[in-house]
Amino acid sequence: MKEILDILIWVGFGFLLFVFLRGFNESQVQKHKDKLDEVEKRKQEKKEEEKTV
């Protein structure tokens, strides 16, 4: 019985770790996308500024 309980606990721990890491990875990807969008927006604004000058 103890072995079964240990296996269930390890599987549950592994699942929670997997969910946490997947969520963390998605948040990092979103942060990186936002940063790239910001850089692209700055480049676009700089080009428009140069056209008007």
C-alpha positions, -999 to +999 in steps of 0.1 A: +000+000+000+028+024+008+045+018-025+012+027-044+009+059-023+045+068-030+039+063-067+008+085-067+026+112-048+056+112-073+032+112-102+013+141-087+045+160-080+057+154-116+024+166-130+025+198-109+061+204-119+052+199-156+023+223-154+043+250-136+072+248-161+048+249-190+031+280-176+064+296-168+076+290-203+045+304-219+048+336-198+084+340-208+075+335-245+048+362-241+072+386-224+097+380-253+070+386-279+059+418-262+095+430-262+099+422-299+067+441-307+079+471-287+112+471-306+094+468-339+071+496-330+101+519-321+117+511-355+085+519-373+081+552-354+117+561-361+112+555-399+080+576-399+099+604-380+127+603-406+101+605-434+086+637-420+120+654-414 
